[in-house]
Amino acid sequence: MKKIISAIICITICICCFASCSGTKTAVQPLSEVYAGLEGIENMPEMEIMPDSLIETLFGFNLADFEEYVFAEAADPSVYADAIILIKLADGADLNATCETLDGYLRSVADNTQSYSPENYAKTNGNAVCVIGDYVYLVITSEYQQARQLVDNALHGGNIDSAVQTLVNPE
C-alpha cells in the first residue's frame, strides 16, 4: 500500500513539474491601452473615438458581439483617411462577417480617396484586416507597418509601453 501511495505522489509531482514547464501565456493588453499606444506613433493625426450609434449605423455591427472594442477615425476625416479599429469578439460572434465588413470599409476608403487624395489612397495600399485569435483589427495610416507591429506585439501578450518606445524612438 505504501508503494502505491509513493508511486501516486511521485507521478503527481512529475505531472506538476511538467505542467509548470509548459509555456505560460502573457496577458493581452486592454484595447484601450493598445489604442493609446497607436496614438503615440509619429505622424498619426489627432483621432476621435466613434460613438456607438455611428459604429452601428456605419458598419451595421451589433455591439453585443464584441467583448471589447475601439473605433476611432481622424478628427478631421476630410483631410485624413486614418482609422483605428480594434475588436475583441465575444463568444459566438461571427469572425468571417466581422472581417468581411471591415474589408468592405477598407475598400470603401480606398475607392473614396483614389480620385481626390493620392496621399490618403496610399495609406490603404498593402493594408489588410488582421486576425489574432479572438481579436480583429484594421489600422489605416501612413505608418501602417509600425502600427501593425505594435498591435501584433500587444495582442500576443507583449508590453505595449516597450513597443511604443521602440516605435517612437527607434535606437
Beta strands, then each sheet from edge to edge (+ up, - down):
strand 1: 47-49
strand 2: 66-74
strand 3: 83-89
strand 4: 130-132
strand 5: 135-140
sheet 1: 1+ 2- 3+ 5- 4+
end
